[in-house]
Amino acid sequence: MTAGSPTGPSTGPLDHRPDDATDHGPAHPWMTCVAPMVVFLALGFAEPVRDGGFLPELLGLEYASYPTIYSIRVAATLLLLAWCWPALRGWIGRPTWWPPLVGFVLVVPWIVLSSLQRDAGWFVAGTERAGFDPFTHYDGDAARTAAYLALRGVGLVVVVPIVEELFLRGFLLRFVIKEDFWTVPFGTLTAGAAATCAIYAAGSHPPELAAAVVWFAAITGIAVATRRPIDCITAHAATNLALGGYVLATDSWWLL
């Protein structure tokens, strides 16, 4: 068995093993690249938004319970990522200095294009974000507000960049090239992979459709340029950090 084969031998629960000429990892690729995103998305369906939502209403969850559901979502995903970390740490590589700078700059088109789309009313009802404002909801309770902001920051800057990059560029863009996606070098780009990236961006971010298509294409460019998963993760984290700062400065909670 090759080192990155889902059924290859291992010395630990999810250990990373060196790549060879035909194996580009990570070890246990389905578990490491796909499972964290599945868990994160599945729990996200239970998050209540202002207009309710099918599953939250079915479960009797009110909008005020959003922080609790989000905390469960983040905690469960972090636990899975921690379990996967031995398989990931060697594969994701060492960070390059410039992708986070690109990520910070990319927050500008994200905000501008998202705002234009919102002003034009170009979105499907029911696809808006939760937009939970802790300052209003907690009515001056500094401790609860700070706790929520810390939780939201971990989700925004740590969890989302890791799970989404592992899924999109670690799995999906390689899977459309070859079913045994772990044998495809990270950062390989074909016309089909580029089209898949655009479709994923539009489908997963309908309230920011144009912004998402532009942003995800740029991050794919980083993947092609450096061939290191960590660089996509750090660029993604930088954009999200800058976006979080913008939301705090302008009260634009609709972006989150």
Backbone torsions as a table, in degrees:
resi	resn	phi	psi	omega
1	MET	NA	145.1	176.0
2	THR	-77.6	163.5	-173.0
3	ALA	-62.9	-36.8	-176.9
4	GLY	-92.5	5.2	179.8
5	SER	-64.7	139.2	-179.4
6	PRO	-60.4	-20.9	-177.3
7	THR	-112.2	10.0	-178.4
8	GLY	-68.6	158.4	-179.9
9	PRO	-68.5	152.7	178.9
10	SER	-145.9	161.6	179.0
11	THR	-103.9	-3.8	-179.9
12	GLY	-144.8	177.9	-176.3
13	PRO	-60.9	-41.9	176.9
14	LEU	-147.5	57.7	-176.3
15	ASP	-74.2	153.8	174.4
16	HIS	-93.4	135.8	177.5
17	ARG	-120.8	145.6	-173.8
18	PRO	-57.8	144.6	177.6
19	ASP	-73.4	154.3	170.6
20	ASP	-119.2	-167.5	-171.4
21	ALA	-64.0	-24.8	-176.6
22	THR	-117.3	9.0	-173.5
23	ASP	-129.3	121.2	-174.2
24	HIS	-118.8	11.6	170.1
25	GLY	64.4	-171.7	0.1
26	PRO	-78.7	176.0	173.6
27	ALA	-62.6	146.9	-178.4
28	HIS	48.5	60.0	-169.4
29	PRO	-60.4	-36.2	-179.7
30	TRP	-66.1	-41.9	-179.6
31	MET	-68.6	-42.4	-173.8
32	THR	-79.9	-36.0	-175.7
33	CYS	-94.4	-27.4	-172.9
34	VAL	-107.6	-46.0	-173.7
35	ALA	-57.2	-43.0	179.5
36	PRO	-59.9	-38.6	179.1
37	MET	-68.8	-38.9	178.5
38	VAL	-61.1	-45.3	179.1
39	VAL	-63.5	-46.3	-178.0
40	PHE	-62.6	-43.4	179.8
41	LEU	-69.5	-43.2	-177.5
42	ALA	-60.0	-45.3	179.0
43	LEU	-70.0	-25.2	178.6
44	GLY	-65.9	-26.3	178.9
45	PHE	-64.9	-21.3	-179.2
46	ALA	-87.6	-6.4	-179.0
47	GLU	-73.1	125.3	179.3
48	PRO	-77.4	143.0	172.6
49	VAL	-114.7	178.7	-173.4
50	ARG	-60.0	-34.8	-178.0
51	ASP	-94.0	14.0	174.9
52	GLY	98.7	-85.4	-174.1
53	GLY	98.2	146.7	-173.0
54	PHE	-60.6	-57.8	-175.7
55	LEU	-66.6	-45.5	177.5
56	PRO	-57.5	-40.1	178.1
57	GLU	-66.6	-39.1	178.7
58	LEU	-63.0	-35.7	-179.0
59	LEU	-87.8	-3.4	-179.8
60	GLY	73.5	28.1	-178.6
61	LEU	-91.8	126.7	178.0
62	GLU	-91.2	164.7	-177.8
63	TYR	-57.6	-33.8	-179.0
64	ALA	-64.1	-17.4	-179.8
65	SER	-86.5	1.8	-178.2
66	TYR	-53.3	-48.1	-179.8
67	PRO	-58.6	-37.5	-180.0
68	THR	-66.3	-46.4	179.9
69	ILE	-65.5	-40.4	179.7
70	TYR	-64.8	-38.8	179.3
71	SER	-64.0	-39.0	176.4
72	ILE	-64.3	-41.8	179.6
73	ARG	-61.0	-47.1	-179.5
74	VAL	-66.9	-45.0	-177.7
75	ALA	-62.9	-44.7	-179.2
76	ALA	-63.2	-41.3	-179.6
77	THR	-68.9	-40.3	178.3
78	LEU	-62.3	-39.6	178.4
79	LEU	-62.3	-41.8	179.0
80	LEU	-67.4	-41.2	178.0
81	LEU	-63.1	-38.7	178.2
82	ALA	-62.6	-39.1	178.6
83	TRP	-67.5	-34.0	-179.8
84	CYS	-81.3	-14.7	-170.5
85	TRP	-55.3	-40.4	178.5
86	PRO	-56.2	-32.5	179.5
87	ALA	-79.8	-23.1	-172.9
88	LEU	-94.0	-32.7	-166.1
89	ARG	-61.1	-37.7	178.3
90	GLY	-79.7	-29.0	-175.2
91	TRP	-77.8	-36.2	-173.9
92	ILE	-70.6	-19.0	174.7
93	GLY	84.7	-179.0	178.1
94	ARG	-96.6	141.9	-174.5
95	PRO	-69.6	145.2	171.3
96	THR	-90.7	151.0	-171.0
97	TRP	-71.5	-30.7	-168.6
98	TRP	-90.1	-24.3	-179.3
99	PRO	-56.3	-38.3	176.6
100	PRO	-62.4	-32.7	177.6
101	LEU	-65.5	-40.9	175.8
102	VAL	-62.7	-40.8	179.1
103	GLY	-60.0	-42.6	177.8
104	PHE	-61.9	-41.7	-179.5
105	VAL	-66.6	-36.3	-176.4
106	LEU	-67.7	-11.5	176.2
107	VAL	-66.9	-25.7	-177.9
108	VAL	-65.8	-55.8	176.8
109	PRO	-62.5	-30.3	177.6
110	TRP	-61.4	-48.6	-178.3
111	ILE	-67.9	-45.3	-176.9
112	VAL	-64.2	-49.5	-178.0
113	LEU	-68.3	-37.3	178.1
114	SER	-65.3	-39.9	179.1
115	SER	-66.2	-41.6	178.2
116	LEU	-62.6	-42.8	179.2
117	GLN	-64.3	-41.6	179.8
118	ARG	-64.9	-44.3	-179.7
119	ASP	-63.8	-32.9	179.9
120	ALA	-81.9	-10.6	-179.4
121	GLY	72.7	26.6	-178.0
122	TRP	-90.6	71.6	173.8
123	PHE	-155.1	157.0	-178.7
124	VAL	-86.0	132.6	178.7
125	ALA	-57.1	137.7	179.7
126	GLY	92.8	-2.9	179.9
127	THR	-104.4	1.2	-178.7
128	GLU	-67.7	159.2	-180.0
129	ARG	-78.1	168.6	-177.5
130	ALA	-63.3	-39.1	177.0
131	GLY	59.8	36.6	-176.3
132	PHE	-73.1	120.3	-179.6
133	ASP	-102.9	105.4	-176.4
134	PRO	-68.7	-28.0	-179.0
135	PHE	-65.6	-40.5	177.6
136	THR	-76.1	-45.4	-174.3
137	HIS	-66.1	-40.8	-176.7
138	TYR	-91.4	-1.9	170.1
139	ASP	47.8	54.3	174.5
140	GLY	87.0	2.1	177.1
141	ASP	-76.8	98.5	-172.2
142	ALA	-63.5	-39.7	-177.5
143	ALA	-64.9	-46.8	-178.9
144	ARG	-68.5	-36.8	177.9
145	THR	-64.2	-45.0	179.7
146	ALA	-63.8	-39.9	179.3
147	ALA	-63.1	-42.6	179.5
148	TYR	-65.1	-43.4	-179.1
149	LEU	-62.8	-37.0	176.9
150	ALA	-65.0	-45.0	178.2
151	LEU	-61.3	-46.7	-178.5
152	ARG	-65.0	-34.1	178.7
153	GLY	-66.4	-41.3	177.5
154	VAL	-62.4	-43.9	178.9
155	GLY	-63.4	-43.3	-174.1
156	LEU	-73.5	-42.2	-170.7
157	VAL	-99.5	-21.7	-178.4
158	VAL	-110.0	-60.1	-171.5
159	VAL	-68.1	-53.6	-175.9
160	VAL	-59.1	-49.5	179.4
161	PRO	-57.8	-39.3	-177.8
162	ILE	-70.2	-53.1	-174.0
163	VAL	-67.1	-37.3	-177.5
164	GLU	-73.1	-38.9	179.0
165	GLU	-70.5	-38.9	176.0
166	LEU	-60.6	-41.6	-177.6
167	PHE	-73.4	-53.0	-172.7
168	LEU	-70.6	-57.9	-174.9
169	ARG	-91.7	-23.0	176.2
170	GLY	-80.3	-33.1	-178.6
171	PHE	-113.6	-66.4	-164.8
172	LEU	-61.2	-48.9	-177.2
173	LEU	-67.1	-25.3	175.9
174	ARG	-85.7	-30.6	-178.8
175	PHE	-67.2	-34.6	179.4
176	VAL	-71.4	-16.1	176.1
177	ILE	-86.1	-42.3	-178.2
178	LYS	-155.6	136.5	-177.6
179	GLU	-59.4	-40.3	174.3
180	ASP	-81.1	72.2	-167.4
181	PHE	-63.4	-24.9	-179.0
182	TRP	-68.6	-11.0	176.8
183	THR	-92.3	-3.7	178.7
184	VAL	-92.9	126.6	179.3
185	PRO	-58.2	136.1	177.4
186	PHE	-60.4	136.5	-179.3
187	GLY	92.5	-1.6	174.8
188	THR	-68.3	132.7	-176.7
189	LEU	-129.4	129.2	173.5
190	THR	-122.8	172.3	177.7
191	ALA	-60.7	-40.5	179.4
192	GLY	-64.7	-39.7	178.9
193	ALA	-67.1	-40.5	178.8
194	ALA	-63.8	-42.2	178.6
195	ALA	-65.4	-39.2	178.1
196	THR	-62.5	-39.2	178.4
197	CYS	-61.7	-44.1	180.0
198	ALA	-65.0	-41.8	179.2
199	ILE	-65.3	-43.2	178.0
200	TYR	-61.1	-45.3	-178.3
201	ALA	-58.8	-47.6	-178.5
202	ALA	-67.7	-41.3	-176.2
203	GLY	-73.7	-30.7	-176.8
204	SER	-92.2	-12.5	-179.5
205	HIS	-135.0	58.9	-176.9
206	PRO	-59.6	-33.2	178.4
207	PRO	-70.5	-17.2	179.5
208	GLU	-127.7	44.6	-169.4
209	LEU	-54.7	-55.5	-177.7
210	ALA	-64.0	-43.5	179.8
211	ALA	-61.1	-41.7	-177.4
212	ALA	-65.9	-41.6	179.8
213	VAL	-61.6	-45.2	179.5
214	VAL	-65.4	-47.1	-175.3
215	TRP	-65.7	-47.4	-178.1
216	PHE	-65.0	-33.6	176.4
217	ALA	-64.2	-39.8	179.5
218	ALA	-65.8	-40.9	179.5
219	ILE	-69.2	-32.9	174.1
220	THR	-63.4	-35.8	175.5
221	GLY	-59.9	-37.8	176.7
222	ILE	-64.9	-41.9	178.5
223	ALA	-59.2	-42.6	179.4
224	VAL	-66.7	-38.0	-175.4
225	ALA	-72.4	-41.5	-173.5
226	THR	-107.8	-21.7	-178.7
227	ARG	59.9	27.9	179.8
228	ARG	-124.3	121.0	178.6
229	PRO	-56.3	-35.1	-177.3
230	ILE	-61.1	-30.6	-178.1
231	ASP	-71.0	-35.3	174.5
232	CYS	-67.6	-38.9	-180.0
233	ILE	-65.2	-45.8	-178.0
234	THR	-69.3	-35.6	176.5
235	ALA	-65.6	-42.4	178.1
236	HIS	-61.7	-45.3	-179.9
237	ALA	-62.9	-38.4	-179.8
238	ALA	-65.5	-42.9	176.7
239	THR	-60.8	-45.8	-178.4
240	ASN	-65.5	-36.7	177.1
241	LEU	-64.1	-45.5	178.5
242	ALA	-64.2	-38.2	178.5
243	LEU	-65.1	-41.9	177.5
244	GLY	-61.3	-41.2	176.7
245	GLY	-62.7	-40.1	178.6
246	TYR	-64.1	-42.7	179.6
247	VAL	-61.9	-43.9	178.9
248	LEU	-63.9	-37.6	-177.1
249	ALA	-75.4	-27.4	-172.4
250	THR	-118.4	-1.8	-176.2
251	ASP	60.2	31.3	179.6
252	SER	-89.0	61.6	-174.5
253	TRP	-67.7	-14.2	177.7
254	TRP	-64.1	-18.5	178.4
255	LEU	-77.3	-13.3	-178.9
256	LEU	-118.0	NA	NA
